Amino acid sequence: MSDIRFAVRAEVQHRTEPIEIAINFIRDHYKALTRTWSTTFATIIIAFFSVSIFKSLLQPAAPRPVGDLVKVAGLARSFEPLIYYSEHAVSQVHDLQATSVAVWDLGESVRTSDMRDAPRIVADLDALSETMKTLAIEMTKFFARVDGDIDGILNVMDWAKMHLNRLKSSPSPSTISSAYDNIHNLLSQAHVLEDASGSPTTLGRLTSHIFGLSNPQREQRMVQLLFTEFLSVLEDSIQAELQHSVTLFALFEAVDHHFLNLARTVVRESSAQEELHADMLSSLWTRLLGTRAAELRKFEQNRLLLRDVREKTVRNKGILVEHNGKLLTLKASLETLRSKLVSPLVRGVNSTTLTLEDQIRGLSDVSDYLGDVRKQQKGKVMETLFGSVPSKKYAIEDRPGTVVVNPL
């Protein structure tokens, strides 16, 4: 009987020995951690921070700094004056074309006269007519370019919103994925996986090859791609319109030069006609009118024709100066936009840490606003072209020896 009790006691002691070791281990460490008040306080602080770090590792990782799409969208909104400027493109081009035809017809009238400087005046009028015709064509191209750039900006904004919405609607990362993302961000900020410029180190490339990109990395690369593409579209639009405006200004200068030459020639010829007319009147004191009456009427008709040339030169130059002023204002706006595009606040890779919701909201506000303005402008242009009769028509009024362009 004593042999049986001894065996049972030995078996129970063997089974409880690991539990006793664990209890003793915990008791010893607890005594060591709470031996004094200072060690107890330090233990509580360390435990608190350990729990906080563990919880933060399991939460979704914070987004990484990316390009500010909202700021670039604000620059895109500055293209609004271009939409309003091109709204009256049809009437402006029509004015230039009508003026070109009127100048050509005026040259044909001068060609049939027998004025001394008629060939030079006709040459100046023909050159002016051709230059204004070319100017009307280039203005049409410019307005078409402006409309195309506005549509391109709206398209790239819609494209950016589509990708941002797709990125936002992706499934939430798992707990393990969140822990990897947070650890990756910490090591990247410590320049272990990425250098100061954001380029991956050798260890960072190896980590990405084995474990793949972290979720903040994917979001950063996508948003940065959208930012770069959006910025390049704005740059291309501004650069193309500024280059086209150089061509238009050269044509404006050429037309202005033709106006000056024509004005000088008309003044000289007008003075000559006045002298001949005065001589003809003085000769009437000594002889009868007779066959000289036709010559007197010819001088009077030439004077009227020259007066029309001078008046319409001033009137047409006024139209040209108005167009030139609008184009100068537009060019100043484009230059201001281009200076903003090179600003480090816009181009900085780490310019913002806005969430995807903020980026999408900012893009949507600008896109909807510019889209509504563009829709209204396009409707007015279509109505002007196909839906209504133009408010002004230009016709040639026939008078003896004169050609005048009058709005009906």
Secondary structure in CASP SS format (residue, H / E / C, confidence):
PFRMAT SS
TARGET T0000
AUTHOR 0000-0000-0000
METHOD secondary structure of the structure
MODEL  1
M C 1.00
S H 1.00
D H 1.00
I H 1.00
R H 1.00
F H 1.00
A H 1.00
V H 1.00
R H 1.00
A H 1.00
E H 1.00
V H 1.00
Q H 1.00
H H 1.00
R H 1.00
T H 1.00
E H 1.00
P H 1.00
I H 1.00
E H 1.00
I H 1.00
A H 1.00
I H 1.00
N H 1.00
F H 1.00
I H 1.00
R H 1.00
D H 1.00
H H 1.00
Y H 1.00
K H 1.00
A H 1.00
L H 1.00
T C 1.00
R C 1.00
T C 1.00
W H 1.00
S H 1.00
T H 1.00
T H 1.00
F H 1.00
A H 1.00
T H 1.00
I H 1.00
I H 1.00
I H 1.00
A H 1.00
F H 1.00
F H 1.00
S H 1.00
V H 1.00
S H 1.00
I H 1.00
F H 1.00
K H 1.00
S H 1.00
L H 1.00
L H 1.00
Q C 1.00
P C 1.00
A C 1.00
A C 1.00
P C 1.00
R C 1.00
P C 1.00
V E 1.00
G C 1.00
D C 1.00
L H 1.00
V H 1.00
K H 1.00
V H 1.00
A H 1.00
G H 1.00
L H 1.00
A H 1.00
R H 1.00
S C 1.00
F C 1.00
E H 1.00
P H 1.00
L H 1.00
I H 1.00
Y H 1.00
Y H 1.00
S H 1.00
E H 1.00
H C 1.00
A H 1.00
V H 1.00
S H 1.00
Q H 1.00
V H 1.00
H H 1.00
D H 1.00
L H 1.00
Q H 1.00
A H 1.00
T H 1.00
S H 1.00
V H 1.00
A H 1.00
V H 1.00
W H 1.00
D H 1.00
L H 1.00
G H 1.00
E H 1.00
S H 1.00
V H 1.00
R H 1.00
T C 1.00
S C 1.00
D C 1.00
M C 1.00
R C 1.00
D C 1.00
A H 1.00
P H 1.00
R H 1.00
I H 1.00
V H 1.00
A H 1.00
D H 1.00
L H 1.00
D H 1.00
A H 1.00
L H 1.00
S H 1.00
E H 1.00
T H 1.00
M H 1.00
K H 1.00
T H 1.00
L H 1.00
A H 1.00
I H 1.00
E H 1.00
M H 1.00
T H 1.00
K H 1.00
F H 1.00
F H 1.00
A H 1.00
R H 1.00
V H 1.00
D H 1.00
G H 1.00
D H 1.00
I H 1.00
D H 1.00
G H 1.00
I H 1.00
L H 1.00
N H 1.00
V H 1.00
M H 1.00
D H 1.00
W H 1.00
A H 1.00
K H 1.00
M H 1.00
H H 1.00
L H 1.00
N H 1.00
R H 1.00
L H 1.00
K H 1.00
S C 1.00
S C 1.00
P C 1.00
S C 1.00
P C 1.00
S C 1.00
T H 1.00
I H 1.00
S H 1.00
S H 1.00
A H 1.00
Y H 1.00
D H 1.00
N H 1.00
I H 1.00
H H 1.00
N H 1.00
L H 1.00
L H 1.00
S H 1.00
Q H 1.00
A C 1.00
H C 1.00
V C 1.00
L C 1.00
E E 1.00
D C 1.00
A C 1.00
S C 1.00
G C 1.00
S C 1.00
P E 1.00
T C 1.00
T H 1.00
L H 1.00
G H 1.00
R H 1.00
L H 1.00
T H 1.00
S H 1.00
H H 1.00
I H 1.00
F H 1.00
G C 1.00
L C 1.00
S C 1.00
N H 1.00
P H 1.00
Q H 1.00
R H 1.00
E H 1.00
Q H 1.00
R H 1.00
M H 1.00
V H 1.00
Q H 1.00
L H 1.00
L H 1.00
F H 1.00
T H 1.00
E H 1.00
F H 1.00
L H 1.00
S H 1.00
V H 1.00
L H 1.00
E H 1.00
D H 1.00
S H 1.00
I H 1.00
Q H 1.00
A H 1.00
E H 1.00
L H 1.00
Q H 1.00
H H 1.00
S H 1.00
V H 1.00
T H 1.00
L H 1.00
F H 1.00
A H 1.00
L H 1.00
F H 1.00
E H 1.00
A H 1.00
V H 1.00
D H 1.00
H H 1.00
H H 1.00
F H 1.00
L H 1.00
N H 1.00
L H 1.00
A H 1.00
R H 1.00
T H 1.00
V H 1.00
V H 1.00
R H 1.00
E H 1.00
S H 1.00
S H 1.00
A H 1.00
Q H 1.00
E H 1.00
E H 1.00
L H 1.00
H H 1.00
A H 1.00
D H 1.00
M H 1.00
L H 1.00
S H 1.00
S H 1.00
L C 1.00
W C 1.00
T C 1.00
R C 1.00
L C 1.00
L C 1.00
G C 1.00
T C 1.00
R H 1.00
A H 1.00
A H 1.00
E H 1.00
L H 1.00
R H 1.00
K H 1.00
F H 1.00
E H 1.00
Q H 1.00
N H 1.00
R H 1.00
L H 1.00
L H 1.00
L H 1.00
R H 1.00
D H 1.00
V H 1.00
R H 1.00
E H 1.00
K H 1.00
T H 1.00
V H 1.00
R H 1.00
N H 1.00
K H 1.00
G H 1.00
I H 1.00
L H 1.00
V H 1.00
E H 1.00
H H 1.00
N H 1.00
G H 1.00
K H 1.00
L H 1.00
L H 1.00
T H 1.00
L H 1.00
K H 1.00
A H 1.00
S H 1.00
L H 1.00
E H 1.00
T H 1.00
L H 1.00
R H 1.00
S H 1.00
K H 1.00
L H 1.00
V C 1.00
S C 1.00
P H 1.00
L H 1.00
V H 1.00
R H 1.00
G C 1.00
V C 1.00
N C 1.00
S C 1.00
T E 1.00
T C 1.00
L C 1.00
T C 1.00
L H 1.00
E H 1.00
D H 1.00
Q H 1.00
I H 1.00
R H 1.00
G H 1.00
L H 1.00
S H 1.00
D H 1.00
V H 1.00
S H 1.00
D H 1.00
Y H 1.00
L H 1.00
G H 1.00
D H 1.00
V H 1.00
R H 1.00
K H 1.00
Q H 1.00
Q H 1.00
K H 1.00
G H 1.00
K H 1.00
V H 1.00
M H 1.00
E H 1.00
T H 1.00
L H 1.00
F H 1.00
G H 1.00
S C 1.00
V C 1.00
P C 1.00
S C 1.00
K C 1.00
K C 1.00
Y E 1.00
A E 1.00
I E 1.00
E E 1.00
D E 1.00
R E 1.00
P C 1.00
G C 1.00
T E 1.00
V E 1.00
V E 1.00
V E 1.00
N E 1.00
P E 1.00
L C 1.00
END
